[in-house]
Amino acid sequence: MRNESGQFVKGHSGNPAGRPARGQAFPDIVWNELEKPHAGEKSNAAAVMEKLISRALNDDSLQALKIITDLMLNTYKISELQSLNDRITALEKGGE
């Protein structure tokens, strides 16, 4: 509701229905799709990785090789950070 000068009247919203609900975040959508089964027992993620590795090995795809290398490096960094976090937590609790 607005007054004569076009301003909203105190206590009334210009958007009474509120902000529309956000959709699912893109990483969540991708993760959910990768977890789904693909042709039998393996997941979509396993099928994607098999294809990526096959391209890196059989097609001499440098792009596929770079993706695999990046994934391995990121996984290594994450495990190192988790290991460091575990050690800090142990020290805070009076462990070794």
C-alpha positions as CSV (number, residue, x, y, z in Angstrom):
1,M,0.0,0.0,0.0
2,R,1.4,3.4,-1.0
3,N,0.6,7.0,0.1
4,E,-0.1,10.0,-2.2
5,S,3.6,10.6,-2.8
6,G,4.1,6.9,-3.9
7,Q,6.0,5.8,-0.8
8,F,5.1,2.6,1.0
9,V,2.9,3.2,4.1
10,K,4.7,2.2,7.3
11,G,4.0,-1.4,8.2
12,H,3.1,-2.5,4.6
13,S,5.5,-4.4,2.4
14,G,6.0,-3.7,-1.3
15,N,6.3,-7.4,-1.8
16,P,3.5,-9.0,0.3
17,A,4.1,-12.5,-1.1
18,G,7.8,-12.3,-0.1
19,R,10.8,-13.5,-1.9
20,P,10.2,-16.5,-4.2
21,A,11.6,-19.8,-2.9
22,R,15.1,-20.5,-4.2
23,G,15.6,-23.6,-6.3
24,Q,18.1,-26.2,-5.4
25,A,21.8,-25.1,-5.5
26,F,23.7,-26.2,-8.6
27,P,26.3,-28.4,-6.7
28,D,23.4,-30.2,-5.0
29,I,21.8,-30.9,-8.3
30,V,25.0,-32.3,-9.8
31,W,25.8,-34.4,-6.7
32,N,22.2,-35.9,-6.7
33,E,22.6,-36.8,-10.4
34,L,26.0,-38.4,-9.8
35,E,24.7,-40.5,-7.0
36,K,21.9,-42.0,-9.1
37,P,22.4,-45.5,-10.5
38,H,23.7,-45.9,-14.1
39,A,23.2,-49.0,-16.2
40,G,23.3,-51.7,-13.5
41,E,25.0,-51.4,-10.1
42,K,27.5,-48.5,-10.6
43,S,26.6,-44.9,-10.1
44,N,26.6,-42.1,-12.6
45,A,29.8,-40.8,-10.9
46,A,31.5,-44.1,-11.5
47,A,30.4,-44.1,-15.2
48,V,31.7,-40.6,-15.6
49,M,35.1,-41.4,-14.1
50,E,35.5,-44.6,-16.2
51,K,34.8,-42.6,-19.3
52,L,37.2,-39.8,-18.2
53,I,40.0,-42.3,-17.4
54,S,39.4,-44.1,-20.7
55,R,39.7,-40.9,-22.7
56,A,42.9,-40.0,-20.8
57,L,44.4,-43.4,-21.5
58,N,43.1,-44.3,-24.9
59,D,42.5,-41.0,-26.7
60,D,45.6,-39.3,-25.3
61,S,43.3,-36.5,-24.2
62,L,45.3,-33.9,-22.3
63,Q,42.1,-32.2,-21.2
64,A,40.9,-35.5,-19.5
65,L,44.3,-36.0,-18.0
66,K,44.2,-32.4,-16.5
67,I,40.7,-33.0,-15.1
68,I,41.8,-36.2,-13.4
69,T,45.0,-34.6,-12.1
70,D,43.0,-31.6,-10.7
71,L,40.6,-34.0,-9.0
72,M,43.4,-35.9,-7.4
73,L,45.2,-32.8,-6.2
74,N,41.9,-31.4,-4.7
75,T,41.2,-34.7,-3.0
76,Y,44.7,-34.8,-1.6
77,K,44.4,-31.2,-0.3
78,I,41.0,-32.0,1.4
79,S,42.4,-35.2,3.1
80,E,45.5,-33.2,4.3
81,L,43.2,-30.5,5.7
82,Q,41.1,-33.1,7.4
83,S,44.2,-34.7,8.9
84,L,45.4,-31.3,10.1
85,N,42.0,-30.6,11.6
86,D,42.1,-34.0,13.4
87,R,45.5,-33.3,14.9
88,I,44.5,-29.8,16.1
89,T,41.3,-31.2,17.7
90,A,43.4,-33.9,19.4
91,L,45.8,-31.2,20.7
92,E,42.9,-29.1,22.0
93,K,41.5,-32.1,23.9
94,G,45.0,-32.7,25.5
95,G,46.0,-35.5,23.2
96,E,49.4,-36.0,21.6
